Amino acid sequence: MKAIVLESAENPLAYKEVEKPIPGPGEVLVQVKAAALNRRDYWITVGKYAGIKYPTILGADGVGIVAEAGDGAIEWLNKEVIINPSLNWGEHAEFQSKEFKILGLPDNGTLAEFVLVKAEYLYPKPAHLTWEQAAALPLAGLTAYRALFTKAKIKKGEKVLVVGVGAGTGTFLLQWALAAGCQVFVTSGSGEKIEMAKQLGAAAGVNYKAQDWAEELKHFAGGGFDVIVDSALGPDFAKIPDLCCPGGRIVFFGGTAGNIPEINARTIFWKQLQIIGTTMGTSEEFKAMLDFVKEHKIVPVIDEVFPLAEAAKAFDKMGSSRQFGKLVIRI
């Protein structure tokens, strides 16, 4: 079968023929119809991710048809499925186990014609979505769902700020919060992306490169936000507590711009704020996310679709952060 293989630090992306795996008990072989990239995949290719091993087939997001099944998984044969890439979460809903891992490293992932997974991570593909649209959902959709619903516990009518709306998680945060009846505001370093977010339903947006971006946001929101979701951190995070309404929740799941800087702790305790970390999600949350998507007939935002043989072009685009929404690979 053809696959995108992480071969070495010098040759991070090789499109090549590899051996097709054989499913064992409780496992299935999914013929992948479409996959999608996440920022995680890009960081792996540039050596900025823990536990990198060579060779590995990358890709956490994937949908397809079950082509082969081992004992105990025969009922999935020929079914159209979406794969939950959050593996070995463990028994505690509040946090992942030490055995937790994400599909696509260390286990071979979805950027291939076939992927081997345990049947317990399969779910029926949402019928209203194309292969490409469904492939956009798993990792970013689950991360955004847990951040908003489990961690921030958003309520209808609340004001939500999405920091950095252009990424896949950013567009899902926008779509999830809007579907939940919230008023959503966004930031981006691109005026074009802000306009695209407004077309999706964002109330307003601010370019975080502007010197007075925080003051602009306060003005648009009429004072502050109930929930702020951030995946960058870095120096600008110091302004986030001031943007919160009393009782506000700040949720973050990344640190691409650095660590949490020195902040005014008095603001946090006086406003009774919560700063909450999160990552990925449980199997129950994955199912709840799919149910939410089906109930609201949500269609993921896709920036561009590439054939598997040209996956390197998708990685290049992600590296330059030019995308709005998900970068999808058609197999």
C-alpha positions in Angstrom: 0.0 0.0 0.0 1.1 3.6 -0.5 1.7 5.8 2.5 3.4 9.0 3.8 6.2 7.8 6.0 8.3 9.8 8.5 11.6 8.2 7.5 14.3 10.3 9.2 15.0 13.9 10.4 16.7 14.5 7.0 13.8 12.9 5.0 10.7 13.6 7.1 8.1 12.8 4.4 8.5 9.9 2.0 5.6 8.8 -0.3 6.4 5.1 -0.7 5.1 1.6 -0.8 4.9 -0.2 2.5 3.5 -3.5 3.7 -0.2 -3.7 4.3 -0.9 -4.7 8.0 -3.1 -7.7 9.0 -5.7 -7.2 11.7 -5.6 -9.4 14.8 -8.3 -10.1 17.3 -10.4 -7.0 18.0 -8.7 -5.1 15.2 -9.8 -3.9 11.8 -8.1 -2.7 8.7 -9.7 0.5 7.4 -9.4 1.4 3.7 -8.8 5.1 4.2 -10.9 7.4 2.0 -9.7 10.7 3.4 -7.4 11.9 6.2 -6.5 15.3 7.6 -3.5 17.2 9.1 -3.2 18.6 12.5 -0.5 21.0 13.8 0.9 18.0 15.7 1.8 16.3 12.4 3.7 19.4 11.3 5.7 19.6 14.6 6.6 16.0 14.2 8.2 16.6 10.8 10.3 19.4 12.1 11.5 17.5 15.1 9.6 19.5 17.7 7.5 16.8 19.3 8.1 14.3 22.0 8.6 10.6 21.3 9.4 10.8 17.6 10.3 7.4 16.1 11.4 6.4 12.6 9.8 5.0 10.5 6.2 6.0 11.3 3.2 6.6 9.1 1.7 10.0 10.2 -1.9 11.1 10.5 -4.4 11.1 13.4 -7.6 12.0 11.4 -9.2 9.4 9.2 -12.4 8.0 7.7 -13.0 5.0 5.4 -14.5 1.6 4.9 -13.6 -1.4 7.0 -11.9 -3.8 4.5 -10.8 -6.6 6.9 -11.6 -7.5 10.5 -10.1 -9.9 13.0 -12.0 -12.1 15.5 -14.5 -10.0 17.6 -14.7 -7.2 15.0 -16.5 -8.9 12.1 -19.6 -6.8 12.5 -17.7 -3.8 11.2 -16.9 -5.3 7.8 -17.8 -3.0 4.9 -19.1 -0.2 7.3 -18.3 3.5 6.7 -16.4 4.6 9.7 -14.7 7.6 11.4 -11.8 6.8 13.7 -11.3 8.2 17.2 -7.5 9.0 17.4 -7.5 9.4 21.2 -6.2 6.0 22.3 -5.9 4.4 25.7 -7.5 7.4 27.5 -8.0 5.3 30.7 -10.6 5.1 33.5 -10.6 8.7 34.6 -12.6 11.2 32.6 -10.8 14.1 34.2 -7.3 13.2 32.8 -5.6 10.7 30.4 -3.7 7.6 31.6 0.0 7.1 31.3 -0.7 4.8 28.4 -2.5 7.5 26.5 -1.3 8.0 22.9 -2.6 9.6 19.7 -2.9 7.7 16.4 -0.1 8.5 14.0 2.8 8.3 16.5 3.9 6.0 17.9 1.3 3.8 16.1 1.1 4.1 12.3 -1.6 6.6 11.3 -4.0 7.5 8.6 -1.8 9.0 5.8 -2.0 5.7 4.0 -4.3 3.6 1.8 -5.0 1.4 4.9 -4.7 1.9 8.6 -4.9 -0.7 11.4 -6.9 0.2 14.5 -8.8 -1.5 17.3 -12.5 -1.8 16.6 -13.3 0.0 19.9 -12.1 3.3 18.2 -14.6 3.1 15.3 -17.8 5.1 15.0 -20.3 5.4 12.1 -19.4 8.2 9.7 -21.9 11.1 9.9 -24.2 10.5 7.0 -24.5 14.2 6.0 -20.8 14.6 5.5 -18.6 13.7 2.6 -15.4 11.7 3.2 -13.3 14.8 3.2 -15.6 16.7 5.5 -15.8 13.8 8.0 -12.0 13.4 7.9 -11.6 16.9 9.2 -13.4 16.1 12.5 -11.5 13.7 14.8 -8.6 15.3 16.6 -9.4 19.0 16.4 -13.1 18.5 16.7 -12.7 16.4 19.9 -10.2 18.9 21.4 -12.5 21.8 20.8 -15.5 19.9 22.1 -13.9 19.0 25.4 -12.5 22.5 25.8 -15.9 24.1 25.5 -18.4 21.7 26.9 -16.5 19.6 29.5 -14.0 22.1 30.7 -15.5 25.6 30.1 -19.1 24.3 30.5 -20.4 26.9 28.1 -24.0 28.0 28.4 -26.4 29.5 25.8 -26.0 33.2 25.6 -22.5 33.4 26.9 -19.8 35.5 25.2 -16.9 33.3 24.0 -13.5 34.5 22.7 -11.6 32.2 20.3 -7.9 33.2 20.3 -6.4 32.3 16.9 -9.4 31.3 14.8 -7.6 30.2 11.6 -6.5 26.7 12.7 -8.7 23.6 12.6 -9.4 23.8 16.3 -10.2 27.5 16.0 -12.8 27.0 13.4 -14.4 24.1 15.3 -14.4 26.2 18.5 -16.3 28.9 16.5 -18.8 26.4 15.0 -19.4 24.5 18.3 -20.0 27.7 20.3 -22.3 29.2 17.7 -24.3 25.9 17.6 -24.6 26.0 21.4 -26.2 29.5 21.2 -23.2 31.6 22.3 -22.0 34.9 20.9 -18.5 34.3 19.6 -15.6 36.7 19.0 -12.3 35.9 17.4 -8.7 37.0 17.0 -6.3 36.3 14.2 -3.1 37.7 12.7 -4.9 37.9 9.4 -7.7 40.3 8.5 -8.9 37.9 5.8 -9.3 35.1 8.3 -11.3 37.4 10.6 -13.6 38.2 7.8 -14.0 34.5 7.0 -14.9 33.9 10.7 -17.5 36.6 10.5 -19.0 35.0 7.5 -19.4 31.8 9.6 -21.2 33.8 12.3 -18.6 35.4 14.5 -19.9 38.7 16.0 -16.6 40.5 15.6 -12.8 39.9 15.4 -9.6 41.7 16.1 -6.1 41.4 14.7 -3.8 40.4 17.6 -0.9 42.2 15.9 -2.6 45.5 16.6 -1.2 47.3 19.7 -4.7 47.9 21.2 -6.2 44.5 20.3 -7.3 43.8 23.9 -9.1 47.2 24.3 -10.8 46.6 20.9 -12.1 43.3 22.0 -13.4 44.7 25.3 -15.3 47.4 23.3 -16.8 44.8 20.9 -17.8 42.5 23.7 -19.3 45.3 25.8 -17.0 44.6 28.7 -15.6 41.1 28.7 -16.0 37.4 28.0 -17.4 34.5 29.9 -15.2 32.0 28.2 -11.8 32.4 26.4 -10.1 29.5 24.6 -6.5 29.8 23.7 -3.9 27.5 22.1 -0.9 29.9 21.9 -0.2 31.3 25.4 3.0 33.5 25.2 3.4 37.1 26.2 -0.1 38.2 25.1 -1.7 35.7 27.6 -1.0 38.3 30.3 -3.9 40.4 28.9 -6.4 37.5 28.9 -7.6 37.7 32.6 -8.4 41.4 32.1 -10.7 40.4 29.2 -12.8 38.0 31.4 -16.1 38.8 33.1 -16.3 37.8 36.8 -16.6 34.0 37.0 -14.9 33.6 33.6 -13.2 30.4 32.4 -9.9 30.4 30.5 -9.2 27.1 28.7 -6.0 26.3 26.9 -4.6 23.3 25.1 -1.4 24.5 23.5 1.6 26.8 23.9 2.9 27.6 20.4 3.8 31.2 21.4 5.5 30.3 24.6 4.6 29.7 28.3 2.2 31.6 30.6 3.9 34.9 31.4 3.8 36.8 34.7 0.2 37.8 35.2 -1.7 39.8 37.8 -2.9 37.1 40.2 -5.2 39.6 42.0 -7.4 39.8 38.9 -7.8 36.0 38.9 -8.9 35.6 42.5 -10.9 38.8 42.7 -12.9 38.0 39.6 -13.1 34.3 40.6 -11.6 33.2 37.3 -10.6 29.6 36.4 -7.5 28.8 34.2 -8.0 25.3 32.9 -5.7 23.0 30.9 -7.1 20.3 28.5 -6.1 18.0 25.7 -7.9 15.7 23.3 -10.8 13.8 25.0 -12.5 10.6 26.1 -14.5 8.1 24.0 -17.7 9.4 25.5 -16.8 12.9 24.4 -15.9 11.7 20.9 -19.4 10.1 20.6 -21.0 13.2 22.1 -19.2 15.4 19.5 -20.4 13.2 16.7 -24.0 13.4 18.0 -23.6 17.2 18.3 -22.4 17.4 14.7 -25.3 15.3 13.5 -27.9 17.1 15.5 -26.9 20.6 14.2 -25.9 19.3 10.7 -22.5 21.0 11.2 -20.1 20.9 8.2 -16.4 21.3 9.0 -14.5 24.1 7.4 -12.0 22.8 4.8 -9.3 25.0 3.4 -7.9 22.7 0.7 -7.8 19.1 -0.3 -4.6 17.4 -1.6 -4.0 13.9 -3.1 -1.9 11.6 -0.9 1.0 11.8 -3.3 1.1 15.6 -2.7 0.8 15.5 1.1 4.1 17.4 1.4 2.4 20.4 -0.1 -0.2 20.3 2.7 2.5 20.2 5.3 4.2 23.2 3.7 1.0 25.2 3.8 0.4 24.3 7.5 4.0 25.3 8.3 3.3 28.8 6.9 -0.1 29.0 8.7 -1.9 30.1 5.5 -4.9 27.8 6.0 -8.3 28.7 7.4 -9.8 25.5 8.6 -8.6 22.0 7.9 -6.1 20.7 5.3 -7.4 17.4 4.0 -5.7 14.5 2.2 -7.8 12.5 -0.3 -6.6 8.9 -0.5 
